[in-house]
Amino acid sequence: MTRRELLTSVVSTAAAWHLPSRITMAAPIAARDAVDHLLLGATDLDAGIAWFEARTGVKAAIGGVHPGAGTRNALASLGNRQYLEIIAPDPAQSAFGFQIDLRRLAAPRLVTWAASTTDVDAVASAAAKAGYKVFGPRDGSRARPDGVTLHWRTVGVLAGFAESEVDPTPFFIQWAAGSKHPSADSPSGCRLTALEFRHPDPAKLKAALLTLGVDATVTPSTTTGLRATLETPKGPVVLE
């Protein structure tokens, strides 16, 4: 079982920082505002943490492991209920079930992302009606290093855009009311200012994201990719 299977409003201010909206399927939301978290893949977690810190000045904190998926992570807050997850293979687990083979990455890179929603069932219904393969909704949980357990519901969507090293289609997450969002106590200092996409068929990807409630900028490219711009203590940083 892959992690895609396991994991399954307020408006922007006129200032530089923003408060993200939450997808309800009532109307499309700008990709930047739809983000719950970005996933930065790495072959080794410690190396990924060091790579991110060297570029941003922020050291991500260990988040926990994903039993059965063969991965573990470290987190950095992007503020306002958004965060970055550095995800890497867990050497303590023999199995590896993440949908993208992080072990083959030449360097840390964005591999996929999670969109926040207040109605995961509505997202699942809309994706199924569009003919996409849907995983979930599923209940999920993770025990933090301090023993606190976080709870959520997720739905994964397979829309046919995933490549070997990146999937631009998000999975959707609805956090339980009693669970503290990881952005609240992960190392701070960064903010997400833009999320953009590239794809050989930009109109097709843009239409798929709109079906899922995300209004995105997609540029033509020979490869599929994500591009996130962060404001950091070291100035603007682009992650791809």
For each residue, the residues with C-beta under 8 A, 3 or more apart:
1: 5 6 68 69 97
2: 5 6 69 97 98 99
3: 6 7 66 69 71 97 98 99
4: 7 8 99 135 156 158 167 171
5: 1 2 8 135 136 138 156
6: 1 2 3 66 68 69 97 138 140 154
7: 3 4 114 138 140 154 156 171 173
8: 4 5 120 135 136 137 138 140 153 154 155 156 171 172
9: 21 22 24
10: 19 20 21
11: 19 21
12: 18 19 21 30 33
13: 17 18 19
14:
15: 18
16: 191 193 231
17: 13 79 80 191
18: 12 13 15 32 33 80
19: 10 11 12 13 80
20: 10 32 33 34 35 36 80 81 82 116
21: 9 10 11 12 29 30 33 34
22: 9 29 116 117 118
23: 29 34 115 116 117 118 119 123 172 212 213 214
24: 9 117 118 119 122 213
25: 119 122 123 126 213
26:
27: 213
28: 210 213 214 215
29: 21 22 23 33 34 213 214 215
30: 12 21 33 34 214 215 216
31: 34 35 195 196 197 209 214 215 216 217
32: 18 20 35 192 193 194 195
33: 12 18 20 21 29 30
34: 20 21 23 29 30 31 115 116 170 213 214
35: 20 31 32 38 78 82 113 114 115 116 192 195
36: 20 81 82 83 114 115 116 173
37: 78 82 83 84 85 113 114 173 182 183
38: 35 78 83 84 85 110 113 114 192 195 226 228 239
39: 85 87 110 111 112 113 114
40: 48 52 84 85 86 87 108 109 110 111 239
41: 48 87 88 100 102 105 108 109 110 111 165
42: 45 47 48 51 86 87 88 102 105 108
43: 47 48 88 89 102 103 104 105
44: 47 48 88 89
45: 42 48 49 62 72 73 74 86 88 90
46: 49 50
47: 42 43 44 50 51 88 108
48: 40 41 42 43 44 45 51 52 60 74 86 88 108
49: 45 46 52 53 59 60 74 86
50: 46 47 53 54
51: 42 47 48 54 55 107 108
52: 40 48 49 55 56 58 59 60 76 84 86 108
53: 49 50 56 57 58 59 60
54: 50 51
55: 51 52 232 234 237
56: 52 53 76 189 190 230 232 233 234 237
57: 53 189 232 233 234
58: 52 53 76 187 188 189 190 232 233
59: 49 52 53 76 187
60: 48 49 52 53 74 75 76 84 86 186 187
61: 74 75 76 186 187
62: 45 72 73 74 145
63: 72 73 74 75 85 142 144 145 182 186
64: 72 73 142 143 144 145
65: 71 72 73 90 92 93
66: 3 6 69 70 71 72 73 90 142
67: 93
68: 1 6 93 95 97
69: 1 2 3 6 66 93 96 97 98
70: 66 89 90 93 94 95 96 97 98
71: 3 65 66 87 88 89 90 93 96 98 102
72: 45 62 63 64 65 66 87 88 89 90
73: 45 62 63 64 65 66 85 86 87 88
74: 45 48 49 60 61 62 63 85 86
75: 60 61 63 83 84 85 86 182 186 187
76: 52 56 58 59 60 61 83 84 86 186 187 188 189 190
77: 82 83 84 182 183 184 185 186 187 188 189 190
78: 35 37 38 82 83 84 183 190 191 192 230
79: 17 82 183 188 190 191 192
80: 17 18 19 20 183 191
81: 20 36 116 181 183 184
82: 20 35 36 37 77 78 79 183 192
83: 36 37 38 75 76 77 78 181 182 183 186
84: 37 38 40 52 60 75 76 77 78 190 230
85: 37 38 39 40 63 73 74 75 182
86: 40 42 45 48 49 52 60 73 74 75 76 108
87: 39 40 41 42 71 72 73 98 102 111
88: 41 42 43 44 45 47 48 71 72 73 102
89: 43 44 70 71 72 93 96 98 102 103
90: 45 65 66 70 71 72 93
91:
92: 65
93: 65 67 68 69 70 71 89 90 96
94: 70
95: 68 70
96: 69 70 71 89 93 101 103
97: 1 2 3 6 68 69 70
98: 2 3 69 70 71 87 89 101 102
99: 2 3 4 112 162 167
100: 41 111 112 162 164 165 166 167
101: 96 98 104 164 165
102: 41 42 43 71 87 88 89 98 105 111
103: 43 89 96
104: 43 101 164 165
105: 41 42 43 102 108 109 111 165
106:
107: 51
108: 40 41 42 47 48 51 52 86 105
109: 40 41 105 165 166 239 240
110: 38 39 40 41 113 166 225 226 227 228 239 240
111: 39 40 41 87 100 102 105 165 166 167
112: 39 99 100 166 167 168 169 170 171 226
113: 35 37 38 39 110 168 170 195 226
114: 7 35 36 37 38 39 154 170 171 172 173
115: 23 34 35 36 170 171 172 173 212 213 214
116: 20 22 23 34 35 36 81 172 173 174 175
117: 22 23 24 120 122 123 172 173 174 213
118: 22 23 24 174
119: 23 24 25 122 123 174
120: 8 117 123 124 136 137 153 154 155 172 173 174
121: 124 125 137
122: 24 25 117 119 125 126
123: 23 25 117 119 120 126 127 155 157 172 212 213
124: 120 121 127 128 134 136 137 155
125: 121 122 128 129
126: 25 122 123 129 130 211 212 213
127: 123 124 130 132 134 155 157 159 211 212
128: 124 125 131 132 134
129: 125 126
130: 126 127 159 208 211 212
131: 128
132: 127 128 157 158 159 160 208 211
133: 157 158
134: 124 127 128 155 156 157 158
135: 4 5 8 138 155 156 157 158
136: 5 8 120 124 153 154 155 156
137: 8 120 121 124 153 154 155 174
138: 5 6 7 8 135 153 154 155
139: 151 152 153
140: 6 7 8 151 152 153 154
141: 149 150 151 152
142: 63 64 66 149 150
143: 64 147 148 149 150
144: 63 64 147 148 149 150
145: 62 63 64
146:
147: 143 144
148: 143 144 180
149: 141 142 143 144
150: 141 142 143 144 175 176 179 180 182
151: 139 140 141 175 176 178 179
152: 139 140 141 173 174 175 176 179
153: 8 120 136 137 138 139 140 173 174 176
154: 6 7 8 114 120 136 137 138 140 171 172 173 174
155: 8 120 123 124 127 134 135 136 137 138 171 172
156: 4 5 7 8 134 135 136 171
157: 123 127 132 133 134 135 169 170 171 172 212
158: 4 132 133 134 135 162 169
159: 127 130 132 169 208 212
160: 132
161: 167 168 169 199 205 208 224
162: 99 100 158 166 167 169 224
163: 166 167 223 224
164: 100 101 104
165: 41 100 101 104 105 109 111
166: 100 109 110 111 112 162 163 224 225 226
167: 4 99 100 111 112 161 162 163
168: 112 113 161 197 199 205 209 224 225 226
169: 112 157 158 159 161 162 208 209 212
170: 34 112 113 114 115 157 212 214
171: 4 7 8 112 114 115 154 155 156 157
172: 8 23 114 115 116 117 120 123 154 155 157 212
173: 7 36 37 114 115 116 117 120 152 153 154
174: 116 117 118 119 120 137 152 153 154
175: 116 150 151 152 179 181
176: 150 151 152 153 179
177:
178: 151
179: 150 151 152 175 176
180: 148 150 184 185
181: 81 83 175 184
182: 37 63 75 77 83 85 150 185 186
183: 37 77 78 79 80 81 82 83 186
184: 77 81 180 181
185: 77 180 182
186: 60 61 63 75 76 77 83 182 183
187: 58 59 60 61 75 76 77
188: 58 76 77 79
189: 56 57 58 76 77 232 233
190: 56 58 76 77 78 79 84 230 231 232 233 237
191: 16 17 78 79 80 230 231
192: 32 35 38 78 79 82 195 228 229 230
193: 16 32 229 230 231 236
194: 32 227 228 229
195: 31 32 35 38 113 192 216 226 227 228 229
196: 31 216 217 218 219 226 227 228
197: 31 168 202 205 206 209 216 217 218 219 225 226 227
198: 202 218 219 220 221 223 224 225 227
199: 161 168 202 204 205 218 220 221 224 225
200: 220 221 222 223 224
201: 204 205
202: 197 198 199 205 206 218 219 220 221
203: 206 207 218
204: 199 201 207 208
205: 161 168 197 199 201 202 208 209 216 218 224
206: 197 202 203 209 210 216 218
207: 203 204 210 211
208: 130 132 159 161 169 204 205 211 212
209: 31 168 169 197 205 206 212 214 215 216 218
210: 28 206 207 213 214 215 216
211: 126 127 130 132 207 208
212: 23 115 123 126 127 130 157 159 169 170 172 208 209
213: 23 24 25 27 28 29 34 115 117 123 126 210
214: 23 28 29 30 31 34 115 170 209 210
215: 28 29 30 31 209 210
216: 30 31 195 196 197 205 206 209 210
217: 31 196 197
218: 196 197 198 199 202 203 205 206 209
219: 196 197 198 202
220: 198 199 200 202
221: 198 199 200 202 224 225
222: 200
223: 163 198 200
224: 161 162 163 166 168 198 199 200 205 221
225: 110 166 168 197 198 199 221 240
226: 38 110 112 113 166 168 195 196 197 239 240
227: 110 194 195 196 197 198 238 239 240
228: 38 110 192 194 195 196 238 239 240
229: 192 193 194 195 236 237 238 239
230: 56 78 84 190 191 192 193 236 237 238 239
231: 16 190 191 193 235 236
232: 55 56 57 58 189 190 235 236 237
233: 56 57 58 189 190
234: 55 56 57 237
235: 231 232
236: 193 229 230 231 232
237: 55 56 190 229 230 232 234
238: 227 228 229 230
239: 38 40 109 110 226 227 228 229 230
240: 109 110 225 226 227 228
